[in-house]
Amino acid sequence: MAFDMNEQHSGPDRVRAALGKSGLHPEIRQFAESTRTAQEAANAIGVSVGQIVKSLLFMSGDRPVLALISGSNQVDTAKLSHLTGAEVRKADAATVRQATGYAIGGVPPVGFPSRIQTYIDADLLQYEEIWAAAGTPNHVFRTTPTELTTLTQATHADIKRG
């Protein structure tokens, strides 16, 4: 879902607005400690690291591609390249901010300036609830794999390494 990045709103406000446009109103939780890494987020929330959604931006040729991967997994770029039809490389910090409007460590799966082709790690489907970043390294929100797939219009895929 696209979001007007010209509006002056905090990251969590943009995420809340994007979720609200889809009819969802989950609580966005803020933690005093960092939730920048999957392990930090799992520790703060009190869930397994596998329930944390890492939103990782890659470039497939010259277009951004988002991988939503379980916190316990790493993205296999060869698999992602096969899915996108072009060589995939990890986006640098400036590209992440330009494409998503967020800094690395707080990239949510929604609320971008324009739609980004998205793939979701099939391993996330095993959980009843999962947690994703909400725009800063200290904000997260709870969702379900079904909600996340619908929100992001993601394609389920085996994108994990190994």
N, C-alpha and C positions, 0 to 999 in steps of 0.2 A: 504494500500500500504506500503510495507516494505521500509525502508530507512537505508543506511549504517551509523550506529552511530559512526563508527571509523573515519569518516571524521570530520574535525574540522570546524564546521559551527555553527552559532548562531541558537537558536530555530526558530526565524522567517525565517532564510535562509532555514532551513530544511523543514519548512511548505511550503514555496514558491516553493521549489524543488518538494515536493510531489504533490502539486497542479498542477505544471507545467507538471509533468509526465502524469497527467490526462487531459492535454489540457486546464487547467483553469489558469488564470492569474489575480486573483482579487488583488486589492490594499490591502496591509497589512498596517493598520493604527496603529501608535504609539501614545499613550496619555501620557501626563505628570503625570496625576493622575492615580491611580490604576484602573485596570479593573479586579481585582482578583475575586471579587464576582459578581454574576449576577446583583445585584442592582447597584454596582459601574460601571459596564460595561454599563448598560442601561442609567445611568445618563450621563456618558461621551459621549456616542454615540448619545443620544437623541431619544431613542426608548423605547418601553415598555419592561419590564423585561421578559415577555413571549417570546420575540424575541431573547433572549440570549440563546445560547446552552451551557449547562453545560456538560463537558466531564468528567464523573465519572468512575473510575476504581473499579471493584469489582473482587473478586476471587470466581469462581465457582468450588468448589473442589480445585484442584491445578492449574487451568488455568485461565488466566485473561479474563475478559469480560468487554466491554465498554458500558456504558449507556449514550446516548446523550439525555439529558432531557431539557425541557423548563425551563428557569430560574425561572418561577413562580411555578414550581412543585418540588416535592421530589420523589425519587425512592422508590417504594414499593419492598423491597427485597424478599418478599414471591412470588410476581408475577414474578420477575426476576429468582428466584429459579425454579419456575414451567417451565419457558421457557428454562432454561439451563439444567434442569434435575439433578441439584445438589444444595446443600445448598450454598447460596451466602452470602459473608461477604465483607464489605468495605475494600479495600486494604489500607495498611499503606503507609506512605510517601516513604519509601525505596522501596517498591514493585512497587509503581506508577512510580518512577524514573527508576527502572530496566526494567519494561515492556514497558514503553512509551518513555523513554529518556528525559522526561520533569518533572519539579517540579509541585506539586499541586498549583493551582492558575493560571497556564499558559498552562495546558494540552490541546492541540488541538485535533481535531478529526482525524487527519492524520499525517503521517510522523514518524511512529513507526519502531523499529528494525525488527519486524515481524507482520504479520496480526493478529489483535485481533478481535474475534467475537464481533459484535456490534449490539446493539438494539437502535432504535430511537423512542423517545416519539411521539406518534401519534398526540399530541397537537401541535407540531411544524409544522405540515402540513397545518395549517390554515393561515400561514403567507406567504406573497410574498417574503420577505427577512428576513434572520436570521443572527445572528452574532456569531462567535465562536472565542475562544482563538487562538492565533497564535504563541504559544511557550514561552511567558513570561507573567507576570501579567500586562503588559502595551501594549500588541499587540493583535489586533483582525483583523478578515477579514469578509467581507460580502459574503453570499452565499444564495442559495435557498434550500428549503427542498428537492427538486428533485436532485439538484447537490450534496448535502450532502449525501443523500441516495446512490447515484451512487458511489461517492468517497469512501465511507466507506463500501460499500456492506452491509449496515445495513438492519436489519429486522424491519419493522414497528410493533410496539406493544404498548399495553396499559401497561406501566410500572410505571405510576404515582401512588402515594399514594392517597387514598381517592376515 
